[in-house]
Amino acid sequence: MKLKLSIIYSWIVRMATIWLPDIPVFMRFRGFLYSFMMKQCGRDFQVPSTVIINSLSGLVVGDHVGMGHRVVIIATDLEIGDEAMIGPNCVISGGNHTFYKTSYRNGPHVPKPIKIKAGSWIAGNCSVTAGSILPERSVLAAGSVLTKAFKQPDCIYSGSPAKFIVETHNDVLPC
């Protein structure tokens, strides 16, 4: 029941705030409204008007998380770490269809958790599928499809399906 209520609440927030311009103060306000039905929400969650979140009840968002335009989230168990960024036109789907009798249409939905760790960046036009993990301070390159759980932080992952490309941040100096 909570899942259904969170879907309806998400729609209400989207419709009530879609006319507000996508400037930081209103994107924060939208994130604040979404936070009431979320499992956990940090400070400064910025959500543009074109983002669609189909389930808030299992969503955990850290501090200073930002999303691009036209992001679609269909996940019942999603964790987004502090200072993570999700670029425009991304789809995050926490479930897969299964084959039943003669098609995928009536097969049971199989949900799996997704984790986007702190400091990570999902560039534009990416897809993130059920059971995926993007490690700390990592980048999922534009147009990539994340289909599995990676463990090595500070890396760039790219492709369809995404694979390790290069390690980064070896020369970062402390402030």
Steps between C-alpha positions, in 0.01 A plus 500: 500500500784741582646442153171597335465808720856608419429470126187715534681751724788523250253577221328766714833672579601493134168644379487764775853627431546444126432868429783618726821595314797267528723721709675370814253642754200333334686177423590479871136568590391215272758271664375608842142408407609161366692432823183454707431160343863393455676246719774757567599833344802720563531876458496681166326235289436678167234366263408666167135511395542239225629225732266204554539299821261206510579377850613713792452245778830317445706800389801607712673821391807658659598867532548728196359262237405644163312365201479613139188550294282204396648248746266204557527295820305174521657330801369380835847469659735778387783663694667817368802616702613850597595739219399257224384641167262346250513652152209573267290228333614220731282203590549314829296180512512273802314204357498254213221322318497122489369267234170332583317262267534675163625852578669742737173690542359291787819374661562598862700816566839424660628803698864543605672786686707767325779704662654817363777572747619838631670740261403306189380643171263334257540696177214567259294238319603209724299203621552336838343158547398287798781376725751761379755683714700806390790533751614814683629791291448310175363611164258317275579645156227649281271251331618204709294218648595392854393137541709368789655583835845653466716525811809704407455871585653796315448355152333577171260237371365514146318299235197282455529310724736723699850379572807640675686758288754680717581584861479869596569737790844361586645851518234672711656725761344556843348846549 
